[in-house]
Amino acid sequence: MVNLLEIPTSRLYALPFEKDSLKLTLETINSNSNFDFTKFPSSAYEIRKISFQNEFLTIGILFHFEKEERIYLKITQSHLLVSCSVDTDSSYLSRYAYFALIRLMSIYQYQNFDNYYWPDFFDKETGVSKYLEIINDRKGFDIFLKDEYSYFLKPNDYIYYPSNEASIRRPKMLFTNRKALDNLHKNGLGFCIADTYLFSWHSNHFPFLISYRGTLTADKKKIKAFLGFIITNGEGSDYTPVQIDLCKMSRRMGQIAQIVGHEIDGPQYRVNLFDDRNLKRFKELFHIWQDAIIYLPFMPHTHHLVTFGFKNIKMKPKKTSMIPCRFSEKTPKICFLWIDHGDYYELSYRFKVGEEIYEPMEKYTAFFIRSEGDSKTFYLFDNIADCLLTIFFGERRFKIFILKAHYEKHFAQFVDALKKKYDFVDCSTKTSC
């Protein structure tokens, strides 16, 4: 058995990845070899993934009438290092290595090796990782973090650095007597946050406000049945001035909420979601939400709806899908818990309302944050930087781990930037965290 730690540099052929990625293209493989897979039937050989140890993926390749040979792949930040049980060295890529890599290519003529990039995650003596679960069975070959680790930052990962954009100062609502306001709104008009969780396959719009009509219970305090969303121009004769303003805001939001150039599974998905056009819409929506939040906490009928895409906004909402919610007039402030675990650090996202610290819901909503203990209360951020940082952490389940081996070189600057802008609670010596 080959000791993977003892493979010398002279036995490793380096294939460059595409810039700022861990993608190896068919073009790169062919430019580094004289072999031609188009002249060789794919049925003449087969490969199998054998193991993943000490950062090396071991693949077996079997040509008909030959014994199985082994290919060893190590992923670095910029190159794929390839070795083989025969032939391959730093100047030559063997036919075994060439055809094994060809078989890994997707229909898009590239292979993304991100799932095999785990630098410093293995014990050099045992070759085993305490952080990773590696399964090789009939269902396939899978590598994923163990349950206790939500997300480890790796040296090639995208990082969002928050800007110093000024917070928006909201004017105060003139109505402060909620009971008096309730008495004005007996016409069954309500307002709903039309939501779809970003980065899921159906996310083709940003959260926006939409108005609806319903019939009220006998005590006029709740919606008994939903009659339909209001998506046309014009207001009813029984609308109050506040309702008219909110209806205008909701129509404007609906016109700009759709994500332009939406692509479900393509490699440019994140770029499409926050390119210049969509970021402009995102910011414009955010400013309208700032105007709406002046009124929404005082509205008697407010709901939350997960739309699962723009096309599912129907004229008549389903009662089971419309979840009662409330909008808080209070502004949340981001903070972090910082824990030293010996070999790694833990950075956990939290938010404050007043002096209370809350754990966020894993299913977050752009522009807003909610707590695990009170999922029906929506807190609106007052600056774009906090929204984008929340999206960054939300994608990572609001908890990031960093190996100490990577911290100083790759992530200290990021953590320092967060410390300058947000409160940190050092939990390393505190059991209360």
N, C-alpha and C positions, 0 to 999 in steps of 0.2 A: 504493500500500500504506500502511495506517495505521501511523504510528509510535506504538506502544502506550504508550511512556513520555510521550508528549505529549498523551494524552487528558486534558483538564482535568476537575477535580472537577465542574464544572457540567454535564458530559456523562455523569456516572455516577449511576445510580439505585441506592440502597442498600436491599437487602432483608435484614431481620434473620434470623439463624439461631436455631434453638431454643437455649434456655439451655444453656451448657456443652457445646456440640456445633457441628458444621459442617453440620447438617441444615437444609435448606430444605423447608418443607412446602407442600403444595398449598393449604392454607388461607391461608398467608401470601401466596402469589402472587395468589390470587383477591381477597384483601382489599386488594391494591395495584393492582388493575386492574378496568376495567369490561367487559373481554372475557369471553366464556363459551365455553370449549372444548367443552362438551357440545352446543352448537348448530352446531358446525363439524366436518365429518368429518375424521378423522385422515388419510384417504387423499388429502386435498387438498393436503398439503404434506409435505416431508421435510427432515431435517436431516443434516448430516455434521460431524464434528469435524475441523477443518483443521490446527490447530497449537497448541502450548503454548510460549509464549515470554514472557520478562519477566514471569512470573507470570500472564499472561493466557491463558485458553483461548479460542481463536477457533472459532466454530461458523458454518457456512453454513446458511441456511434458504431453501428454494425453494418458493414457492407456484406452483401451476400457472398458466401464462400470465404469470408475472412473472419478472424477473431475480433471481438469487440475491443475498440481502443477508447481511451479516455481523453476528454478535453477539459481543461481547467480555465475558468474565467474569473478574473478579479476586476471589480468595477472601481475606478478612481474618479476624482472630480472631472477629469478631462479626457481620460482614455479607458478603453477596455483592454486589459492585459490578458493575452491568450497564451496558454501553454498546452502541450499535448504529450501523450505517452510515447509518441514517435515524431521525428522530423522537426516540428516547430521550434524555432529559436528567435532571437531578436531581429533577425534579418529575413526570415522565411516563414510563411504561413502554410502549413501542411494542407494536403487535400482533406484530411480528416477534420481539421479545424475549419477550413473553408466551408465544407458542406454542412457541418453542424450549425454554423452561424447562418447559412442560407436557410436551413430548416426553421430557424427561430424567427425569420422575417415575417412580418404581418402582411396583409393584403396591401397596406400602404407603403410597402417596401422599406420599412424600418423596424427596429426593435428598441423599445424603451426599457433600459435596464434599471430604472429607478427602484423597482421592488427588490433588487439584489445589491443595492448600495447601502451597506451598513458598516461604515468605517469605525473601528475601535469598539464594536459591540460584542466582540468575541473574546473569551479567555484564551490567551496565547498558548497556555500549557495544555488545556483540555480540548480546545477548538470548539467549545460549546458557548452559547450565548444565554445569559440569564434573563435577557430582555425579550428574546424572540421565541415565538412558537413556530416550529418548522415541521410541516406535515407532508409526507410523501406516501400517498395511498392510491387506491383505484380511482378516486375522484380527482386526482391531480396533485400537483406540487404547489404548496402554499407556504408563504412566509408572512407572518404578521406579528405585531406587538402583543405581548401577553396582556391579559385583561386589566392588570393594575397600572398599565402605562397607556395613557390616551394618545399621546403624540410626542415623539422625539424630534426635535429640530436636528437636521443633518446639514453639513457644510454647504451643500448645493441648494438649500431650500430658499424660496422666496420669503422675504421679510418685509412687513409694512412698517415704515417709520412714520409715526404721527407728525403732522405738521403743527405749526404754532398758530393756526387760524383762530381768530378771535371768536368768542362765544356770542351768540345772538341775544340781545336783551329784549325780552318779551314785555309788551305793555300788560298791565293788569286788567282783568275782566271787570267791567263796571258793575255787573250784577254779582253781588256777594251773598245775597239771601237765596239759597237754593230752593226753599219752599215757594217763594214768590215766583221764581223762574219756572218751577214745575207747573204751577197753576196756569201759566201762559201756553204750555205745550200739551194740549189735550187733543191734538189732531192726528195722533198716530204716526207722526213723522219721526224717523230715527236715522242714525248714522252708523255706518259700519266700516271697519278697516278691512279692505279687501287685500288679503295677504297671500303670498306664496313664498315658502322658504327658499332663499337663494341657494344656488348651486345644486339643486335637485333637478332631475331631468325635465320637469314641467315648468321651471322658473323662467317665464317669459315676460314678467312685469315686476316692477317695484311696488311696494305697498302703497295703496292710495285710498282715499276716502270716497265712499259711495253712499248716497241717501236711499231710503226706502220708506214705503208706507205700510202700515199694518193696522189691524183692528185691536182695540185695547180691551183689557179685562174690565170688569164692572167697576173696580176701584180706580181705574184710569192710570194704574201704576206700571203695568207691564204690557208687552205685546202678546196678544193671544194668538194671532195668526198673521203671517206675512203676505201682503197683497202683491208686492213687486218692487224691484229696484227702480229708481228714478234716474233715467239716463238721458232724458230729452231736455231741451231748453224750456224756460218758463217756470214760474212758481205758482202754487195754488193761492187762492184768495184768502185762505185761512192761515198762511204761513206768517210767522212772526219775523221781525227784522233780522234777528239772530239766525233763524233758520234759513232765511233768504241768503244771507252771507255765506253760511256753510254749504248750501246747495251750489252756489257759484264756485266755491273753492273745490268741491268734490268733482264738478264737471271739468274744471281746469286740470285737476289731477288725472282724471280718467283719460284726458287727451294726450298726456305726456308720459304716462306710467309705463307704456310698453317698452321692452328692451329691444333696441334696434339691432338687426344682424344677429339675432339669437341663433346659436348653433348648439345642438344638444350634446353630442359626444365628441365633437372634433377637437383637435389639439389646440385650437385658438379660442376655446370656450371662455376662459377667464378674460382674455383680451377683448372678446366681443362684449362681455358683460360690463366691463368698465373702460371701454375706449372713450375717446373724447366726446362723442355724441351722447353716449349713455351717461357719462359722468356729468355732463351738462344737465341732462334730464333729472338725474339723481339729486343734484344740488337745487334745481328749481323746485322739485317736489318737496325737498327738505324745508325750503323757505315757506312754501304754502302750509306745510304741517305746522310751522311755528305760528302762523296766523290762526290756524284752526284750533290749536291747543288752548288758545285764550278762552274759547267757548266750550269745547268738548267736555271738560270735567263737570260742567253744569247741565249737560243735556240728560234728560231722564231716560232716553232709550239709546243705548250704544251697544254694538255687537262686534264680534270678531268672526271673520269667515276666511277659511283657507280655500282659495279658489281652484287650486291645481291647474292654473293657467287661465289666460285672458278669455279664452273661448267659452269658459264655463260660467261666466257672469250671465245669468238668466234674468228674465223679467220677474220671475217669482222665486224668491229664495226658499230653500228647504228649511223647515223649522229645526230639524236635527243638526243642520250644519251651522246655524247661526248661534254662536256662543255668547251669552251676555258678558260684557266686559266694562271696565271703567278706565277713563283716561285721567291720569294724575296731573295736577298743575305743578307738582314738584319736579325738579330737574335732577336726574341721576348723575353721579360723579364716579368715574372709573377708579378703581384701586386694585392692588395686587397683593397676594400672599407669596412670600419668598421662603422656600424651605431648602436646607442643605441636607441631602440624603447620603453624603459620603462620596460616592462615585459620580453623582449627578445632582443637578439642581432641579427644583420644581417651581414653576411660575404659574400661579393660578389666578385667573381673572375673577374679580368681584366688583360690585358697585355699591356706592353709598347713597342713601337718601337721608339727608340730615346727618346724624352721627351713627345711624344703623348701617351695618354691612350686610349685603345680601349675596347669595349664590345665584347666578343667572340660570334661567331655563336653558336646556340644551337646544331646544327649537326656538331660535331667536328670530326676531323680526327687524329688518333693516329700519333705521331711524329710532326704534324703540328698544327697550330692554324690559324683561319681566323676571321675577324671582321664582325659584322652585317652590317657595312656600305660598306664593300668591300669583298664580298664573293668569288671573283675570285683570290684573292692574298693569296698565301700560305706562311706562315712563319715557318721555321723549327727550333725547339728547338735545343740547343747545349748540353743538358745533359738528361740522362734517367730519373732522379728524376722529372724533370719538365714535361716530357711526362706522367709519371704515376700519378702525382698529377693532371694534366689536365684531365686525364681519370676519376679520382675520382670525381672531381668537375663537369665534363661533365655529368656524370650519374645523377647528382643532379641539372641539369639545371643551373650550374654555380652560384647558390645562395643558401647559407645555413643559416638557422635560428637556434638559440640556446636559449632555455628558460633560464632565469637567475637562476631559481631553480636548473638547472642541470650544470650550467657553471663551478663553482669552483671545484666541485667534479669530474666531468667527462670530461670537455673539455678545461679547462684553459691551461693545459699542451700542448694540440694540437695547440691552437691559439698562445701560446708563441713560439712554435717551428717554426710556420710559420713566426712570426714577426722577428725572428732571421735571417731568410734566405731571406725574401721578403719584399718589401716596402709595408707599410700600409698607407692608407689615411683615417684619422678619419673624417667621414662625420656627426657626431652627431650634430655639430653646424654649418654645412655648407649647404647652400641650393643648391650649384652648383653640389653636388654629386647626 
